[in-house]
Amino acid sequence: MSIYDISVKNAKGEDVSMADFKGKVIVVVNTATGCGFTPQYKPLEEMYEKYHDKGLEIVDVPCNQFA
């Protein structure tokens, strides 16, 4: 088994296959999107803008432990 065999749920609850990102540099982050406490989005967006053209993808896996 590899990371490409895994699917995760996005913020809309839809399945996203990690195989979609094969050949890319993947940063997987777990965020508290449900409560809105997401100060990490600004530096993540800056990193994405800087390196996306070089193959970077950021996969945000929402945390479901918050209201």
Contacts in CASP RR format, 6 or more apart in sequence:
PFRMAT RR
TARGET T0000
AUTHOR 0000-0000-0000
METHOD contacts of the structure
MODEL  1
MSIYDISVKNAKGEDVSMADFKGKVIVVVNTATGCGFTPQYKPLEEMYEK
YHDKGLEIVDVPCNQFA
3 18 0 8 1.000
3 26 0 8 1.000
4 17 0 8 1.000
4 18 0 8 1.000
4 19 0 8 1.000
4 21 0 8 1.000
4 22 0 8 1.000
5 18 0 8 1.000
5 19 0 8 1.000
6 17 0 8 1.000
6 18 0 8 1.000
7 15 0 8 1.000
7 16 0 8 1.000
7 17 0 8 1.000
7 18 0 8 1.000
8 15 0 8 1.000
8 16 0 8 1.000
8 18 0 8 1.000
8 59 0 8 1.000
8 61 0 8 1.000
9 15 0 8 1.000
9 16 0 8 1.000
9 61 0 8 1.000
9 62 0 8 1.000
10 16 0 8 1.000
10 60 0 8 1.000
10 62 0 8 1.000
11 33 0 8 1.000
11 60 0 8 1.000
11 62 0 8 1.000
16 59 0 8 1.000
18 26 0 8 1.000
18 59 0 8 1.000
21 57 0 8 1.000
21 59 0 8 1.000
23 55 0 8 1.000
24 55 0 8 1.000
24 56 0 8 1.000
24 57 0 8 1.000
25 51 0 8 1.000
25 54 0 8 1.000
25 55 0 8 1.000
25 56 0 8 1.000
25 57 0 8 1.000
26 57 0 8 1.000
26 58 0 8 1.000
26 59 0 8 1.000
27 44 0 8 1.000
27 47 0 8 1.000
27 56 0 8 1.000
27 57 0 8 1.000
27 58 0 8 1.000
27 59 0 8 1.000
28 58 0 8 1.000
28 59 0 8 1.000
28 61 0 8 1.000
29 40 0 8 1.000
29 44 0 8 1.000
29 58 0 8 1.000
29 59 0 8 1.000
29 60 0 8 1.000
29 61 0 8 1.000
30 60 0 8 1.000
30 61 0 8 1.000
30 62 0 8 1.000
30 63 0 8 1.000
31 38 0 8 1.000
31 40 0 8 1.000
31 41 0 8 1.000
31 60 0 8 1.000
31 61 0 8 1.000
31 62 0 8 1.000
31 63 0 8 1.000
32 38 0 8 1.000
32 62 0 8 1.000
32 63 0 8 1.000
32 65 0 8 1.000
32 66 0 8 1.000
33 60 0 8 1.000
33 62 0 8 1.000
33 63 0 8 1.000
34 62 0 8 1.000
34 63 0 8 1.000
34 66 0 8 1.000
34 67 0 8 1.000
35 66 0 8 1.000
35 67 0 8 1.000
37 66 0 8 1.000
44 58 0 8 1.000
44 60 0 8 1.000
47 56 0 8 1.000
47 58 0 8 1.000
48 56 0 8 1.000
48 58 0 8 1.000
END
